[in-house]
């Protein structure tokens, strides 16, 4: 990929829709990629929301037809990850002391311990990862339980674009393939989010 000095991708397959409201501090090193689903059913609803003051968003958005939008500079942080899970708990590499600390359910304290580490001892975070959103609604399983949601299946066109984009970003920015994750893997999110994404 060709990336200009502002952090915008120069490629016919990527439409620039940069939203400064979702950009935060500079990102000096990209250590990973986090794959998300929007929760909304259209790309336009996400693109519009990114223009609101205080909006959160990711660096790229892939519509159901596979169209890729860039919504933030690859040199800027966006707030797309949330509190990190303990990577050593998942990979069974925690020290006895850290296992004991993680046994007490305290996501805030767990996140604080994690962000003090470096990748690959922790998952990529807001400070060093690119976010890719796939347009996909979160559908209620039971109207009486608003938090009981299942995300739509990712389309073949989205997966094709995702595979292309991830491969290009890995090659261009030197991101290890082992550092690409679904959002629920790295943070406490709905397990069905991006569960059908393939890269």
N, C-alpha and C positions, 0 to 999 in steps of 0.2 A: 504494500500500500504506500502511496505517496501521502505524506502528512506535512502540511505547511507549518510555518513558524507559530501560527496561532493555535495549532492543535486540531485543525480541520482536515478531514480526509478528502483528498482530491481523487475522485473516482466516479465514473458514470453510473455505477450501481448504487451510489450513496447520495441521497438528497440532504442538503444542509438545512437544518431547522434549529439552529443553535438558540437556546433559551438561557440568557445570562442569569435569570433568577434561580436556576438550579445549580449554577456553578459557584464553588466556594474557593478555598485556598488552593494554592499551586500544588500539583502532584509531580514530584521530581522523579519518581520511579514507579513504574507499573509492574506489580508483582503477580497480578492475577485478574481473572474475569469472573463475574458473578452473573448468572443467567436468571432472569425474573419473568413473571407474567404480570400484566398490568392490573388485572381485575376488572377492567372496562372492556367493552365490546368493539370499540373503534380506535384507530390510530388518532383520529381528530380529537377525541375526548382527552387523550393523553397530551397531545401537542398543545391543546388549549389550556389544560391545567398547568403545564410547565411555565406558562406566561404569568401565572398568578404570583403575587408577592408571597414570599415564604414557601414556595412550592418545592417539593422534592421530586427527583427524577433520576434517570440514568443517562449514560453517554450515548446509547444507541437505542432505537426503537424499530422493531421489525413487524410490519403489518401482516395481516393474514394472507395477502397475496405475495408475500416475500419481499416487498419493497423495504429497503433499509433507509432509515433516517438517522442522521447524526444530530443529537440534541444538546451535547455539551462537548467542550474541548477535551481531547485526551490528555491535556496537560493541566486539567483542573479537577479537583475533587467534587464529587456529587454525593449527597447523602442517600445512599441506596441500600446499605447493608444492614444497619441496626446493630444491636448488641451481639458480639461474637460468642459462639459456643466454644467450649474447650476442645481443641483439636486433639490433644494428647489422650483425652477420654475416648474419643472415637477410634483413634489409631492404637490405643492400648500402650501408650508410651509414657504415661504420667508417673512422676515420682510418687512415693507413698504419701508424702506430705500434700502434694497437689490433689491426689485422689481424695484425701480426707477433706480438703477445702471444697472440692467440687461436689462432695456428697451432700453438703448443705446447699439446698436450692436457693441460689441468690444470683440471678442473671447479671445484675449490676456489678457485683464483686467479681464474678467470673469474667465478664468483659474487661474489667480493669486489669486483671491478671494477664489476659490474653493480649491486649493491645501493647503491653510492655514487652512482648516478645517480638521476634522477627519471623517473617515467612521463611522457611516452611514449618517452623515450630508453632505458628498460629495460622489461621485462615486469613486470606486477603481481606482487608477492611476498607472503609471509606477512604482512608489516607493513601492507599496504594493499589486500588483495583478499579477496573472499568466495569460498568454495569450495562447489560444488554437486556432490554425489556421486549418480551414477545406479547403482542396484543392478544388478549384472551380473557374472557369474562370469568369471574368467580361466581358460580351458580349455587344458590341456597339449596341444600339437601332437604331441609325441613324449615318451612316458613316461621315456625315457633322458636327456632334456634338460629339466630342471625349469624353466629360465628361458625356454624357448621356448613362449610362451603367446599365445593370441588371446582377446580379450575378446568376450563375447556381444554380439549385435546389440541396440541400444537399442530398446525397444518403442515403438509409435506413441503409446501413452498417456504414456509417459515424455517423449517429445519434445514432445507437446502441453503437458504441465505445465512442461517446461523453457522452452519458448517464452514461456509466460505469466509464469513467475517471473523470467526474465531481463528481459523488457520492463518488468515492474513495478519491479524493483530499479533498472534503468537510470533510469527516470523519477523514482522516489522519492529516490534517492541521487545523482542527477546523474552516472551512470557513462556514459562514451562507448561506443557500440556497437563501436568499434574496439579496445576494451580487454577483450573477452571472448574467451577462448582455451581450447582443449583442453589438458589437463595435459602431453602430450608436446611441445606447441609451446614451452612455457616452461621445461621442465625435462627432463632425460634420462630419459624413461619409455618403456614399451612403446608403440610407434607405433599399435597397434590400440586403445589405451585411449580410449574416447569417440569413436572414429572415425566412428561412425554417429549421433552426437548432432547434433541440429539445433535452432537457436534463431533 
